[in-house]
Amino acid sequence: MTDESKMTDTGNTRIWGMEAEKGRWILVFLGMVINLCLGTVYSWSVFVGPLTEYFTKTLGQAVTASEILMPFSVFLACFAIAMPLTGKYLDISGPRKIIMAGGILTGLGWILASFSTSVLMLYILYGVIGGLGVGIAYGAPVAVAARWFPDRRGFAVGLVLLGFGFSAFITANLAGLLIGMTGVMGTFRIFGIVFVILTLFLAIPFRFPPSGWTPKGFTGSAATAGSSCSITLPEMVRSGRFYALWICYFIGCLAGLMAISISKPVGSEVVGIEAALGTMLVGFFAIFNGGGRPVFGALTDKINPRNTAIVSFLLIGGASILLASIPSVPVYIIAFALLWGCLGGWLAIAPASTARFFGTGDYPRCYGVIFLAYGAGAIAGPQIAGYIRDATGSYLGVFPVVAVLAFIGIIAAFFMKEK
């Protein structure tokens, strides 16, 4: 047990010398910045072209669209696998040490990836090592926010996750600039070094609240605020709403991660956007990805998880049908902004819904298992897109598939019942 988990003095809890009710917002801000570093994977579409050129022209290795998208999928799959494995150690080691360990491994993955001489090496060094690092660190700021904000859980978790979704707004443009200056592998190296330094420093203030702490004026339970129960992982996986939430999360992530992985290529190949504008638009879409988290988190608090899920799938399906029917620049921008925004939304809906449905007593492990849906979507989405591109010569066929999946998601959402 950590020192933080042993504390029981709930009356005078302070953070950085401030009353906890105010100081807890500092932890939210620091969590946003940490997730900004961890979320750089969402800039992957900016690396697709330079990596293809690096392997084909510099190393003389022929690569397909699916192969260049695979490191992105491997990264996110390892990210998802590490989440449930790390969850139980949060209470043992505390969030500070978990964030530091994950930050070091994430940065190391980026640094080692810069020495890759084959796509297979990139899968292992970037995908496996970097992905595991993000999976270790990612859950800690989320769990901290969930425990410090029993009164505004969905909104607080959404704000912390905003950094992950907003990351590409900064890192996509920064990556484009650095690739032009130092090359694609030099950019990997620079990112890795910066991530290690920042996460080590920013992790220092993180801790859980004392046992039983609640903010002043809040009358609910710290463990089950907004929920009718607090159950364990084995109990959760025996409930029907677990499977409904998992399926919805999978579909939401598949659609969103597919869009993220091919944003720039779709812009250039399907609607004829120039490369520089394509990079800028990846950053623009990231605003929606980041903003979708607090917006959908607040909606989850206000209109319940089921209705929020239905709203997201209506937007995903509508955007996909629109782009498949009218592949033009304005429609592309609108559709991808919605797809990125709804992915961000699901990364707030799912953790907030987990706490609401199942409580926070076993939250790290419970959400870790639900987060496996993200990893499954990360594998399926980009690979389906790559297969369709290789088979048809165009990414346009991706979007009718996404529209059908959104319809299935609406059906599954009806089973996300409160009780």
N, C-alpha and C positions, 0 to 999 in steps of 0.2 A: 504493500500500500504506500502511496506517496504521502508526503507531508500535507499536500493540499486536500487529499481525500480524508485525512484524519481530523481536519479542523471542524469544530462544532460551534464556534462562537459566531452566531449568525447576526447578532445585533449590531456589531461594529465593523462589519466587513468593509474593507477599503481597497481600492485599486489605484495605484500610483498616488496615494494620499487623498484621493477623492472618495466620496461616498460611492458604494458599489453601483447604485442606480445610475450614476453618471459615468463612473470609470469603466463600466462594462462596455460602453460605446467605443472606447479606445481599443479593446480587444477585437471588436467588430472591424474597425478600420485596419488594424494590423493583419487580421485574417484576410481581408480583401487584398492587401498588398502581397501577402504570401501566395494567395491563389492566383494573383496576377503573374507571378513567376511560374507557378506550376502549370498554368493554363496556356503556356506558349505553344503547346502541341496543337492548339487550334489555329495556329498560323501555318499549318503544314502545307496547304495548297500553294503558298508562296514558294515553298522549297521544291515543289514537284518539278517545275521546269528546269531550274538550275541543277537539281540532282540528276535528272534525265540527261542533261547535257554533259555533266561531269562524268557519269558512268559511260556514256556512249562515245563522247569525243576525247575526253582526257584518258580514260582507262580502256577504251575500245570494247566495252561490254554492252551488248544489246539488252535493253530492258523494256518491259511492257508496262502499260498503265496500271495493271493489277499489281505488278511487282513494286512499283514506286509508291503505291498506296498502302502496301502491306506493312511497312514500318509504323505508319499511323495506326493501323488496326492492332498490331502487336503491342504497341505502346499502351493503347487504351484498354486492351484486354488484360495486360499485366497490371495495369492501374486498378481495374475492377477486381482482379483476383486477390491483390494485396489488401484491399479494403477489409473483407471479413477476417482475414488472417491477423490483421493488425488490431482490430477492434478490441479484443480482450486485453491487450497490453496497455491500452489508454489509461485504465484505472490503476494498473500496476506501476507503470513507469511515469505516468503523467503526460499531458499534452506537449510540454516543452521539449522533452527528450525525443518524443516521437517525431515532432516537426523537424528537429535538428537532424535526426537520422535520415528521414525522408528527403530533406533538402540536400544533404551531402550526396546521397545516392542519385537523386535527380540530376544534380550538376555533373556528377561523375559520368552519368550516361551520355549527356550532351558532349562532354569533353572527349570521352573515348570514341564517340561516334565520329568525331572529326578526323580520326585516323582510319576510317573504314576504307577498305580496298575492294569491297564487293557489296552487293545488296544484302547478302546473307549476314555479313558482319554488321551492317546497319540494323538489321532486324534484332540482332542480339544486343549490341552495344547501346543503341538508341532505344529500340523497342522494349527489350526485356529489362535492362538495368534502369533506364530512365523511367519506364512505366511503373516498375515496382517502387521506385523512389516516390513518385507522385501518389501512388496508392497508399503508401505508408503515411505520408504527410497530410494528405487531403482531408481525411476524416477528423483530424484533431481540431482544427478551427471550427468545423461544423458542430462537433460535439460540444465544444466550449460555448458556442453561441446558443445551442439548444438548452444548455443547463443554466446559463446566466439570464436567459430571456424566456422564462415559462409564461410570461404575460403576452409576449409578442414573438412567439417562436418562429412562425412562418416568415415574418418580415425580417427578423434578425438573421436567420439562416440564409434567406435570399440575398441580403446585403453582403454577407461573407462570401457567398458564391458568385456575387457580381464580379469580383476580381477575376475569377477563373474565366467567366464568359467574356469579360471586357478585355482580357489579355490581348487578344489579337488586334484590337484597335491600336495598341501601342506597339506590340511586338511584330506584327505583320509589316508595318511600315519601317520599323527599325531593322527588321531582317532584310527587307528589300534594299535599304541603304547600305547595310553592312555587306551583303552579298556583292553589291557593286564595287565595294572598296576592298574587301579581304577575301572574296570568294565564298562559296557555300560552306566549305569545311572550316574556314576561319570563323565564320559566323557561328557555327555549332560550338566552337571552342570558347569564343567570347561569352556567349549566352551561359554556358556551363559554369564558367568562373564566377560570373555575376550572381547566378542563382545560389551557389554555395555561400557566398559572402552575405547576401541579403537574408536568406532564410535562417542562418545561424544567429544573426543579430536580432531579427524580428521575433524569433521564437522565445526570447528570454522572458517576457512578461506573462506568458500563457500559463494559466492554472484553472482548475475547476473551482466553483464556489464551494463554501463549506457545506457539509451535509445538512440538508433541510432548509437551505437558504432560499428565501423568496424576496422579491422586491417589495418595498414599502407600499402598502395599499392593495397588494394583490392577495386575494383570499383563497385562491385555488391551491392545489398541491404542486410542489416543485417537480415531482416525478411524472405526474399525469395531467398536467395542465392542458386543457382542450381535449382530453381523452377520457374515455370511460373505463379504461383498464391499463394495467402495466403488466405485461406478460413476458415470458422468456422466449428465447429463439425456438426451442422445440414446440412450444405452444403456438407460436406465430405461424410456423410452416404447416400446421394442421388446420389453419383457418382459410376459408374461401377467399376472403378479401386480400390475403397475401398474394394469391395467384393472380387475382384481378389486377392488383397494383403492379405486380411484376410484369405481366403481359403488357399493360399500358406503358410502363416505363421503358420496356424493350422497344416497343413500336415508336414511341416518342424519340428515343435515343437513336434508333436506326435511321429514322428520317432526318434528324438533325445532324448526326455525324456524317451521314452520306453527303448532305449538303455542304458541310464544312470542308470535307476532304476534296470536293470537286468544284468549289466556288470559283476559283480563278480559271481553271480549264473550261468550265461551262461558259463563263463570260467571254472568253476568247474564241472558243470553237463553235459555240451555238449561236451567240448573238453578236460576235465580232467586236468585242471591247478590246482596246489596246492594252498591252501588258502593264503599263504604269497605272492606268485607271483601274485595272483589275486588282492590283495590289492595294490601291486606296480603298476600293470597295470592300475588300476583305476586312479592313479596319472599320469601315462603316458598318458592316454587318455585325461586327463584334459589339457595337454599341447596343444593338437589339438583343444580342445574346446575353450581355451583362444586364441590361435593363429588364429583360424578361424574368430574371430571378426574383428581385424584390416585388415586381408587379404580380407575377403568378403566385409568389409566396403569400402576399397580402390577400389575393383572391382566394387562396386555399383557406386562410383564416376566416374570410368573410362569407363565401358562398359554398363551402365544403369541398373536399377533394374530388368527389365524383363530378360535380358540375364544372369545376375548373378543368378537369381532364377532358370533358366533352368540348369545352370552349377551345382547348388547344388542338384537338383533333379536327375540329371544324376549320380552324385556320390552316393547319397542315394540309388537309385535303383540298381546301379551296386554293391555296397557293400552288399546289402541284398541278391541279386541273388547269388553272390559269396559264401556267408556264408551258404545259404540254400543248395547249390550244393556241396560244399567242406568243411564240418565242421571240420576243423583242426586248430591247434594252430596258425600257421602263418596267415591263412586266418582270424581267429577270431581277431587277433591283428590288421590286416589291416582294416578289416570291421568296427570294433568298433572305431578305430582312425578316420575313415572317417565319421561315424555317429555322433560322438561327435564333430568333426570339423564342420560339416554342421549345427548342432544345434547352435554352437557358431556363425556360419555365419549368420543364420537367426536372431539372436539377435543383429546383426549389420545391416543387410539388411533392416529389418522392420522399425527401428527407422529412419534410414537415408532416406529410401524411403518415409516415412510419411512426413518428412520435405521437401523432394524434390517434392513430388506430391501436398502437401497441405499447404506448408509454415510453419512458426513457430509462427504466430500470435496467434493461439489457440492450439499450439503444445502439451502441457501437457494433455489436454482433448482428443485431436485427437489420440495421440499415446496410451493413456490409453484405449480407446475403441478398437483400433487395438490389443493391448496387451491382450485383453480377449481371443484372439486366442491361446495365450500361455497357459492360464488357461484351456481352453477346451482341448488342446493337452495334458496337464499335467494329466487331469482326464482320458482321453481316452487311451493314450499310455500305461501307467503302468497297467491299469485295463484290457486292451485287452491282454497284456502279461501274467498277472496273470491268466486270464480265460483260455487262451490256455495252460498254464502250468498245471493248475488244471484238465483240461479236457483231455489232451493228455499225461501228465506225462513228457513233454519235452517243452523247450522254442524254439525248432527249427522251429516249425510251425509259429512263429511270423514273420519271415523274408519274406516269400512270400507275406504276407499281406502288409508289408511295401513297397515292390517293386511295388505292384499294386497302392498303394497310391502315390508313387513317380511319376508314369505315369500320374495319375490324376493331380498332381501338375504341371507337364510340360504343360498340356493343359490349366490349370488355369493361368499360368504365361504369356501366350500369350495375355491375356486381361489386363496385367499391362502396359498400354500404358502411354506415357509421357503426352499426351493431350487427 
